[in-house]
Amino acid sequence: MAGFDWPVLMRAGLRGLCLSPEAFWDLTPAELRLMLGEEAGATPMGRARLDELMASFPDLNKGA
């Protein structure tokens, strides 16, 4: 399935959360996200937003 980084998700579930493989695969994506704390914080800034900020606030060479 595209869109999921399965090795990272499996490592987080199996090693980080200490889930058994059966418990990991029984979870829904929403349950896994909740257990990993994704809902607790802000979504990281994406490249598109960074490009918008760079265009709005360009670096200026002072004294050059």
C-alpha atoms as an extended CHARMM CRD file, in Angstrom:
* protein
*
        64  EXT
         1         1  MET       CA              0.0000000000        0.0000000000        0.0000000000  PROA      1               0.0000000000
         2         2  ALA       CA              1.4730000000        3.3600000000       -0.9990000000  PROA      2               0.0000000000
         3         3  GLY       CA              1.6760000000        6.1900000000        1.4900000000  PROA      3               0.0000000000
         4         4  PHE       CA              2.7950000000        4.1630000000        4.5090000000  PROA      4               0.0000000000
         5         5  ASP       CA              6.4040000000        3.7070000000        5.5420000000  PROA      5               0.0000000000
         6         6  TRP       CA              5.8760000000        0.1550000000        6.7840000000  PROA      6               0.0000000000
         7         7  PRO       CA              9.4080000000       -0.4580000000        8.1070000000  PROA      7               0.0000000000
         8         8  VAL       CA              9.1940000000        2.6880000000       10.2630000000  PROA      8               0.0000000000
         9         9  LEU       CA              5.6640000000        1.9020000000       11.4590000000  PROA      9               0.0000000000
        10        10  MET       CA              6.5650000000       -1.6960000000       12.2710000000  PROA      10              0.0000000000
        11        11  ARG       CA              9.6810000000       -0.6300000000       14.1640000000  PROA      11              0.0000000000
        12        12  ALA       CA              7.6470000000        1.9220000000       16.1570000000  PROA      12              0.0000000000
        13        13  GLY       CA              4.9430000000       -0.6190000000       16.9490000000  PROA      13              0.0000000000
        14        14  LEU       CA              7.0700000000       -3.6660000000       17.6410000000  PROA      14              0.0000000000
        15        15  ARG       CA             10.0890000000       -2.0640000000       19.2820000000  PROA      15              0.0000000000
        16        16  GLY       CA              8.8000000000        1.2920000000       20.5180000000  PROA      16              0.0000000000
        17        17  LEU       CA              5.3990000000        0.1900000000       21.7730000000  PROA      17              0.0000000000
        18        18  CYS       CA              6.4670000000       -3.4160000000       22.4960000000  PROA      18              0.0000000000
        19        19  LEU       CA              3.4570000000       -4.8010000000       20.6250000000  PROA      19              0.0000000000
        20        20  SER       CA              3.3580000000       -8.3860000000       19.4840000000  PROA      20              0.0000000000
        21        21  PRO       CA              3.1520000000       -8.8180000000       15.7010000000  PROA      21              0.0000000000
        22        22  GLU       CA             -0.4410000000      -10.0110000000       16.0920000000  PROA      22              0.0000000000
        23        23  ALA       CA             -1.3960000000       -6.9550000000       18.1690000000  PROA      23              0.0000000000
        24        24  PHE       CA              0.3450000000       -4.6430000000       15.6720000000  PROA      24              0.0000000000
        25        25  TRP       CA             -1.5220000000       -6.0490000000       12.6740000000  PROA      25              0.0000000000
        26        26  ASP       CA             -4.8520000000       -5.9990000000       14.5450000000  PROA      26              0.0000000000
        27        27  LEU       CA             -4.6270000000       -2.2090000000       14.9770000000  PROA      27              0.0000000000
        28        28  THR       CA             -6.3390000000        0.2000000000       12.6300000000  PROA      28              0.0000000000
        29        29  PRO       CA             -4.1930000000        3.0500000000       11.2520000000  PROA      29              0.0000000000
        30        30  ALA       CA             -6.1280000000        5.4780000000       13.4860000000  PROA      30              0.0000000000
        31        31  GLU       CA             -5.3810000000        3.3820000000       16.5850000000  PROA      31              0.0000000000
        32        32  LEU       CA             -1.6900000000        3.1900000000       15.7050000000  PROA      32              0.0000000000
        33        33  ARG       CA             -1.5200000000        6.9570000000       15.1580000000  PROA      33              0.0000000000
        34        34  LEU       CA             -3.1420000000        7.5450000000       18.5340000000  PROA      34              0.0000000000
        35        35  MET       CA             -0.7570000000        5.1440000000       20.2970000000  PROA      35              0.0000000000
        36        36  LEU       CA              2.2560000000        6.8130000000       18.6710000000  PROA      36              0.0000000000
        37        37  GLY       CA              1.0600000000       10.2030000000       19.9170000000  PROA      37              0.0000000000
        38        38  GLU       CA              0.6020000000       11.7240000000       16.4840000000  PROA      38              0.0000000000
        39        39  GLU       CA             -2.5490000000       13.5170000000       17.5920000000  PROA      39              0.0000000000
        40        40  ALA       CA             -0.7520000000       15.1420000000       20.5240000000  PROA      40              0.0000000000
        41        41  GLY       CA              1.3880000000       17.5790000000       18.5760000000  PROA      41              0.0000000000
        42        42  ALA       CA              1.3520000000       19.8150000000       15.5790000000  PROA      42              0.0000000000
        43        43  THR       CA              1.9580000000       18.3420000000       12.1630000000  PROA      43              0.0000000000
        44        44  PRO       CA              5.5300000000       19.0120000000       11.0150000000  PROA      44              0.0000000000
        45        45  MET       CA              5.9460000000       21.7130000000        8.4020000000  PROA      45              0.0000000000
        46        46  GLY       CA              6.0830000000       20.3850000000        4.8590000000  PROA      46              0.0000000000
        47        47  ARG       CA              8.2970000000       21.5350000000        2.0240000000  PROA      47              0.0000000000
        48        48  ALA       CA              5.5030000000       23.5800000000        0.4040000000  PROA      48              0.0000000000
        49        49  ARG       CA              5.0110000000       25.6480000000        3.5700000000  PROA      49              0.0000000000
        50        50  LEU       CA              8.7650000000       26.1610000000        3.9290000000  PROA      50              0.0000000000
        51        51  ASP       CA              8.9000000000       27.4240000000        0.3260000000  PROA      51              0.0000000000
        52        52  GLU       CA              6.0440000000       29.8590000000        1.0840000000  PROA      52              0.0000000000
        53        53  LEU       CA              7.8500000000       31.2170000000        4.1330000000  PROA      53              0.0000000000
        54        54  MET       CA             11.1370000000       31.5420000000        2.2400000000  PROA      54              0.0000000000
        55        55  ALA       CA              9.3730000000       33.5200000000       -0.5010000000  PROA      55              0.0000000000
        56        56  SER       CA              7.6430000000       35.7670000000        2.0380000000  PROA      56              0.0000000000
        57        57  PHE       CA             10.7460000000       36.3440000000        4.1590000000  PROA      57              0.0000000000
        58        58  PRO       CA             13.8330000000       36.0860000000        1.9540000000  PROA      58              0.0000000000
        59        59  ASP       CA             17.3080000000       36.2970000000        3.4670000000  PROA      59              0.0000000000
        60        60  LEU       CA             18.8740000000       39.6790000000        2.7620000000  PROA      60              0.0000000000
        61        61  ASN       CA             22.5960000000       40.2900000000        2.4640000000  PROA      61              0.0000000000
        62        62  LYS       CA             23.3260000000       43.2030000000        4.7850000000  PROA      62              0.0000000000
        63        63  GLY       CA             26.4360000000       45.2520000000        4.0520000000  PROA      63              0.0000000000
        64        64  ALA       CA             27.1810000000       43.4920000000        0.7920000000  PROA      64              0.0000000000
